[in-house]
């Protein structure tokens, strides 16, 4: 599977994305043609400039509004916040894109990105997304950035987009909402559900445009997967600040992993216990599952001083990891836990019911792409049916298997 990996070690913005795609092999004509198709060919001028950021060479993408064109004339109905008038609103941008000669795929993707921004702004202001008037993102340069990025992704022909975990700087940003701490309000809202951490470096690293592009296209956030690298591109940001180069790295390659499997990232929490009673171990397991653990298990281990003990392992999502670690530290004898990220490949799961002589039994199916590769009756369902029918769980389990697998030919 051909994959595009965005290495966002210095954040991401719309112009950096376009520059990285250009450096990764997308022809410059693709971006010019996209803006011509959008009808902005006379309204804006775009330019690619080869440059360097702290020794890293790449493309800088710039958009300039033609002086004789005025993007949007504010009306009395327009909201003005802290002296900032809106640019085009979501309805105007959607109409502009839908009425263009862009390909259907680029239209759909561009509108989806703007919709994410509209939903974020709408939540911040407490208005429906359709009524949102954009601030900075409604300006012509942001429109050009998003449409050009969507056109570049289509031209690159990748099947999946993944990205590194995001970092954002510290400090304040002046926006239409006033002076706000980073991340900016719209950026924070768009990044909901996406792993991001703040670092002790001043300045905005993630713009709302860059956040929306990732939120729409990236399916996974984590380290670079195993792949055969084909191309590497660098998109340059506006600043030339230290300590990290203001660039976005795009890596295109063939992923070595099974393309039909679902891949995500989890947190694995572990601790060694040699003085925990079995009763407390069982109670802790129940508490961890109730708090959202994906899995909990104990492994027998020989501890120091020749004591028999347990290795407690908990699998968790990033959102629940801290709470689960707190439960371990407060409800067991542990003085510390080990936490590390792990990539997980899993089958797509579906649950169905099959009829048996004893009643319907719930089964779990596992698909690799469209191929069914696993099927297993659910134990709790078998136990409930067995109790009701007055038979053994084994009998119900076997009947469910017969109902899900073809009988051998005689």
C-alpha positions in Angstrom: 0.0 0.0 0.0 1.3 3.4 -1.0 1.4 5.7 2.1 2.1 9.3 2.8 3.6 10.0 6.2 3.6 13.6 7.6 6.5 14.1 10.0 5.2 17.1 12.0 8.2 17.5 14.3 7.9 21.3 13.8 4.1 21.5 13.5 2.0 21.9 10.3 0.3 24.6 8.4 -1.5 24.7 5.1 1.3 26.4 3.1 3.9 23.9 4.6 1.7 21.0 3.5 1.5 22.3 -0.1 5.3 22.9 -0.1 6.0 19.4 1.2 3.7 17.8 -1.5 5.5 19.8 -4.2 8.8 18.6 -2.9 7.5 15.0 -2.7 6.9 15.0 -6.5 3.6 16.8 -7.2 4.1 18.9 -10.3 3.7 22.7 -9.8 1.1 22.8 -12.6 -1.3 20.7 -10.5 -1.6 23.6 -7.9 -2.0 26.3 -10.6 -4.7 24.3 -12.4 -6.6 23.8 -9.1 -6.8 27.5 -8.4 -7.8 28.2 -12.0 -10.5 25.6 -11.7 -11.7 27.2 -8.4 -12.0 30.5 -10.2 -9.3 32.2 -8.2 -6.8 32.4 -11.0 -7.2 36.1 -11.5 -7.9 36.8 -7.8 -4.6 35.4 -6.4 -1.1 34.6 -7.5 0.8 31.7 -6.1 4.5 31.2 -6.1 6.9 28.4 -5.1 10.3 29.5 -3.9 13.2 27.2 -3.2 14.6 28.0 0.2 16.5 26.7 3.3 15.6 26.5 7.0 18.5 25.7 9.2 20.3 23.8 6.5 17.1 21.9 5.3 16.2 22.7 1.7 12.6 22.7 0.5 9.8 24.6 -1.2 8.0 27.6 0.3 4.5 28.1 -1.0 3.1 31.7 -1.0 -0.3 33.1 -2.0 -0.7 36.8 -2.8 -4.1 38.5 -3.4 -4.3 40.5 -6.6 -4.7 44.1 -5.4 -7.6 45.0 -7.7 -9.7 42.2 -6.1 -11.4 42.5 -2.8 -12.1 39.2 -1.1 -15.2 40.1 0.9 -17.0 43.4 1.6 -18.2 43.3 5.2 -21.9 44.0 5.6 -23.8 45.2 8.7 -24.8 41.6 9.3 -21.2 40.4 9.6 -19.9 39.7 13.1 -16.8 41.7 14.0 -14.7 40.4 16.9 -11.9 42.5 18.4 -11.6 44.5 15.3 -11.4 41.5 12.9 -13.9 41.3 10.1 -14.8 37.9 8.7 -13.6 36.7 5.3 -15.9 34.4 3.3 -18.2 32.3 5.4 -18.7 28.6 5.1 -21.7 28.8 2.9 -19.8 31.1 0.5 -16.8 28.9 0.4 -18.8 25.7 -0.2 -20.7 27.4 -3.0 -17.4 28.5 -4.5 -16.0 25.0 -4.5 -19.2 23.3 -5.6 -19.5 25.7 -8.6 -15.9 25.1 -9.7 -14.5 22.8 -12.3 -12.4 20.9 -9.7 -12.6 17.1 -9.7 -15.3 15.6 -7.6 -12.7 14.1 -5.2 -11.0 17.5 -4.6 -14.3 19.2 -4.2 -15.5 16.7 -1.6 -12.2 16.7 0.3 -11.9 20.5 0.3 -15.5 21.0 1.6 -14.9 18.4 4.3 -11.8 20.3 5.5 -13.7 23.5 5.7 -16.6 21.8 7.4 -14.3 20.7 10.2 -13.2 24.2 10.7 -16.8 25.4 10.6 -17.8 22.9 13.2 -15.0 24.0 15.4 -15.8 27.7 15.0 -19.5 27.0 15.5 -18.9 25.2 18.8 -16.7 28.1 20.0 -19.2 30.8 19.1 -22.3 28.7 19.9 -23.8 28.9 16.4 -24.7 26.2 13.8 -21.7 25.4 11.4 -23.7 26.6 8.4 -23.9 30.1 9.9 -20.2 30.3 10.8 -18.3 33.2 9.4 -14.6 32.4 9.2 -11.9 34.7 10.4 -8.4 34.1 9.2 -9.4 30.8 7.5 -11.9 32.7 5.3 -9.1 34.7 3.7 -8.0 33.9 0.2 -4.6 32.5 1.2 -6.2 29.9 3.5 -8.7 28.9 0.8 -5.9 28.5 -1.7 -3.8 26.5 0.8 -6.6 24.0 1.5 -7.7 23.5 -2.1 -4.1 23.2 -3.3 -3.3 20.7 -0.6 -6.4 18.5 -1.5 -5.4 18.7 -5.2 -1.8 17.7 -4.4 -2.9 14.7 -2.3 -5.1 13.5 -5.2 -2.2 13.9 -7.6 0.2 12.0 -5.3 -2.0 9.0 -5.5 -1.5 7.6 -2.0 -3.9 5.2 -0.4 -3.4 6.2 3.2 -2.2 9.3 5.1 -0.6 8.9 8.5 1.2 11.4 10.7 3.6 11.7 13.6 2.2 12.7 17.0 1.8 16.5 17.0 3.6 19.1 19.0 2.5 22.7 19.7 4.5 25.6 21.1 3.7 27.9 24.0 2.8 31.5 24.3 0.0 33.6 22.9 -1.5 34.2 19.5 -3.5 37.3 18.3 -6.5 36.1 16.5 -10.1 37.3 15.8 -11.1 36.0 19.2 -8.5 38.3 20.9 -5.2 37.3 22.5 -5.4 33.6 23.4 -2.9 31.0 24.7 -1.7 28.4 22.3 -3.1 26.2 20.9 -5.5 28.8 19.3 -9.2 28.1 20.0 -10.1 26.8 16.6 -6.9 24.6 16.5 -7.6 23.2 19.9 -11.2 22.3 18.9 -10.1 20.7 15.6 -7.5 18.6 17.3 -10.0 17.1 19.7 -9.3 13.3 19.8 -5.9 13.7 18.1 -2.7 13.1 20.2 -0.9 16.4 20.8 1.5 17.7 23.4 2.9 21.1 24.2 6.6 21.8 24.3 8.6 24.6 25.9 9.2 26.5 22.6 7.6 29.8 21.9 5.4 30.4 18.9 2.5 28.7 17.1 3.5 25.5 15.4 0.0 24.2 14.3 -2.4 26.4 12.4 -6.1 25.8 12.1 -5.6 25.0 8.5 -2.9 22.5 9.1 -4.9 20.9 11.9 -8.0 20.5 9.7 -6.0 18.9 6.9 -4.6 16.3 9.3 -7.9 15.7 11.0 -9.6 15.0 7.7 -6.9 12.9 6.0 -4.7 11.2 8.7 -5.9 7.8 9.9 -3.2 7.1 12.4 -0.7 9.1 14.5 2.5 7.6 15.7 6.1 6.7 14.6 7.1 6.1 11.0 5.8 2.6 10.0 8.0 0.0 8.3 8.0 1.0 4.7 10.1 1.2 1.5 10.7 4.9 1.1 10.2 6.3 -2.4 10.3 10.1 -2.0 11.0 12.6 0.8 9.8 16.2 0.6 10.1 19.3 2.8 7.7 22.2 3.0 9.1 25.4 4.5 7.2 27.6 7.0 7.5 31.3 7.2 9.7 31.6 10.3 13.3 30.7 10.4 13.4 30.1 14.2 15.4 27.8 16.4 15.9 25.3 17.9 14.0 23.1 15.3 13.8 23.9 11.6 10.4 25.3 10.6 9.7 22.6 8.0 7.2 19.8 7.4 8.6 16.5 6.2 6.5 14.3 3.9 7.6 10.7 3.3 6.1 8.6 0.5 6.6 4.9 0.4 5.2 1.4 0.2 4.0 0.2 3.6 5.2 -3.3 4.5 2.3 -4.0 6.8 -0.9 -5.8 5.8 -3.0 -3.1 4.2 -6.3 -4.6 5.1 -5.7 -4.7 8.8 -6.8 -1.9 11.2 -3.9 -0.2 12.9 -4.0 2.0 15.9 -1.8 3.0 18.9 -2.4 2.0 22.5 -0.6 2.5 25.8 0.7 -0.5 27.7 0.9 -0.2 31.4 2.9 -2.7 33.5 4.0 -3.2 37.1 5.5 -6.1 39.1 3.6 -7.2 42.3 4.9 -9.6 44.9 2.8 -8.7 47.9 -0.8 -8.5 46.5 -3.4 -10.9 47.7 -5.5 -12.7 45.0 -8.6 -11.1 46.3 -7.3 -7.6 45.7 -5.9 -8.7 42.3 -9.3 -9.8 41.2 -11.0 -6.6 42.5 -8.4 -4.4 40.8 -9.0 -6.2 37.5 -12.7 -5.5 37.7 -12.1 -1.9 38.6 -9.7 -1.5 35.6 -12.1 -3.0 33.1 -14.9 -0.7 34.5 -12.6 2.3 34.0 -12.2 1.5 30.3 -9.2 -0.8 30.0 -8.9 -2.6 26.7 -7.4 -5.7 28.4 -6.1 -6.7 31.8 -4.1 -9.8 32.7 -1.7 -11.2 35.3 1.4 -13.2 34.3 3.1 -15.4 36.9 6.6 -14.1 37.7 9.5 -15.0 40.0 10.3 -11.8 41.8 13.4 -10.7 43.8 14.2 -12.6 47.0 12.7 -15.7 45.3 9.1 -14.5 45.9 6.4 -15.7 43.5 4.5 -12.7 42.2 2.5 -11.2 39.2 3.3 -9.1 36.3 0.2 -6.9 35.9 -0.3 -5.7 32.3 -3.0 -3.2 31.2 -3.8 -2.2 27.6 -5.4 1.3 27.4 -6.3 4.1 25.0 -4.3 7.3 25.4 -7.4 9.0 26.9 -7.8 6.4 29.7 -4.1 5.6 30.4 -3.5 8.2 33.2 -6.7 7.2 35.1 -5.9 3.5 34.8 -2.3 4.1 36.1 -3.8 6.0 39.0 -6.1 3.0 39.9 -3.1 0.7 39.9 -1.1 3.0 42.2 -3.9 3.5 44.6 -5.5 0.0 44.7 -2.5 -2.3 44.5 0.8 -2.4 46.3 2.6 -0.9 43.4 5.0 2.0 43.9 5.3 2.7 40.2 4.2 1.7 36.7 5.9 1.5 33.4 4.1 3.0 30.4 5.0 2.9 26.8 3.2 3.3 23.4 2.6 0.3 21.2 1.2 -0.1 17.7 -1.6 -2.6 17.4 -2.8 -4.4 14.2 -6.2 -5.8 14.6 -9.0 -7.4 12.5 -12.1 -5.5 11.8 -14.8 -6.8 14.1 -18.5 -7.5 13.7 -21.0 -9.1 16.0 -23.9 -11.2 14.7 -26.4 -13.7 16.1 -26.7 -17.3 14.9 -29.7 -19.6 15.6 -29.0 -22.7 17.6 -31.4 -25.4 19.0 -31.1 -23.6 22.3 -31.7 -20.0 21.1 -29.8 -17.2 19.4 -26.1 -16.9 20.3 -23.9 -13.9 19.7 -20.7 -14.5 17.7 -17.7 -12.3 17.0 -16.4 -12.2 13.5 -12.9 -10.9 12.4 -12.3 -9.6 8.9 -9.0 -8.9 7.1 -10.3 -6.5 4.5 -13.4 -8.2 3.2 -12.2 -11.7 4.0 -13.7 -13.4 7.1 -10.7 -15.0 8.9 -12.0 -15.5 12.5 -15.3 -16.5 14.1 -15.9 -17.2 17.8 -19.1 -17.6 19.9 -19.2 -15.1 22.8 -18.8 -16.9 26.1 -21.3 -14.8 28.1 -23.9 -15.3 25.4 -23.3 -19.1 25.5 -23.5 -19.2 29.3 -26.7 -17.3 29.4 -28.4 -19.5 26.8 -27.0 -22.7 28.5 -28.5 -21.6 31.8 -31.8 -20.8 30.3 -31.9 -24.1 28.3 -30.6 -26.3 31.1 -27.6 -27.6 29.1 -23.9 -27.2 29.3 -22.0 -24.2 28.0 -20.0 -26.7 25.8 -23.2 -27.8 24.1 -24.3 -24.3 23.2 -20.8 -23.4 22.1 -20.6 -26.4 19.8 -24.1 -25.6 18.4 -23.0 -22.0 17.7 -19.9 -23.2 15.9 -22.0 -25.5 13.7 -24.2 -22.5 12.9 -21.2 -20.3 11.8 -19.1 -22.9 9.9 -19.9 -25.0 6.8 -20.4 -28.7 7.6 -17.8 -31.1 6.0 -19.0 -33.0 3.0 -19.8 -36.7 3.7 
